[in-house]
Amino acid sequence: MFMFTHKKSSQGAIPKGAYLNLTTVVMTEGNTMKNQDNFNTKKPMTQCDKTLEYMKSKGGITPIDALSEFGCFSLAQRIYDLKKRGYSIITERINKDGMFGKVSFAKYRLNNAGDANG
């Protein structure tokens, strides 16, 4: 069951720009009602969060890791975003012989144990 509440203006109508407060009403033991927030406060992890956690747990990350682990197509942009947040990240260029010739890609790792502004 949902209950909508709002503040009324002195004229008795809902003022322009007003918002509704969505609250869930649930029955508890003894048939008493209890209001609970209907919004999940735990936000899903962003690609930046996932990148940071991956680097902390695995020691480094490559574009293939980011794509295969959490679908990140632009790891360089996520690294840029993390650097703007203050994380010190080291970029290592990897050169290998691939199936169709030489390939070059970046491997990123945290510096200073991954502390922001560190």
N, C-alpha and C positions, 0 to 999 in steps of 0.2 A: 504494500500500500504506500502511495506517495502523498505527501502533503506539501502544498505550495504556500509559502508565506510571502508577504510583501508589506511595505510601509505605505500608508495612504497619506496623501497630502491633506492640507486643511480643507480642500474642496471635496474630499471623499473619494476622488478618483486616483488611479495609479498614475503617479507623475511620469512625464516623458523621461526616458532614459533609466527608469527603475529596473531592477533586476529581481528575478525570482530566486528564492533560496530553496533548493531541492533537498528534502530530508526524508529519510526512510523511517517509517514507523513499524516497529516489529513487536510481536507479542513475546513476553518473557514468561518465566514460570509464575504461576498464580494469576494468569490472565491480566497482567499489568502491561501497559504500553511503555516502550522505551524508544527514544529518538536516536538514530545513528546517522552519521554522515554517509551519504551515498556515493562519495567520490573516493577513488583509490588514491591515496597520497604517495604511494610508491611509484615513481616514474620509471619507465623502461630505460635501459641503458642506451646511451647514444653511441654512435660509431667511435667518437673520441674516447668515451669511457671504455668501450671494448678494446680499442687500440692500446690504451694505457694499461689496462689489466693484463692484456696479452703480453706486452713488453715486460711487465713486472713478473709475470709467472714463467715466461719462456726465455727471457733475456734479450730478445730482439724480435723484429717482425719484418717480413718482406711483403711486397704487393700480392704475391701469390698466397701467402698466409692469410692476409686480410680478406682477400676475395673468397678463399675456400672456407675460412672459419666463420666469418660473419657478413659476407656479401658486400664488402667495401670495395668499390671500383676505383676510388681516388684516395689511396693511402697518403700520397704526398700532401693533399689538402688537409687531411686529418692531422698529420704531423705539424703542418703550418698552424692549424688551430690550437694544437697543444702548446706549441712554442709561444703563441700569443698569450696563452694562459699563464706562461711563466715556467713551463717545464724545459729542462735542459736535455736536449735529445741530440745524440751523435748520429751522423749519417755516414755509413760505410758503403763505398761503391764496390760491387761484386762483378767480376768479369769471368765468364765461363764459356766453354765451348758447348754450344747447344746442338740440337738436331739439325738445324739449318745454318749453322755458322756460329760466330761469336755473339754472345748476348751479354748485356750489361743491365744491372738493376741495383736498387738501393736496399740496404738493410739498416733499419733504425733501431737504436737502443737508448735506454735512459742513461743519463749521466747523474752522478750523485744520488744514487738509490731512488731516483724518480721523484724527488721532492720538488714541488713547485717553487720557483724563484731560487732554485739551488744550484 
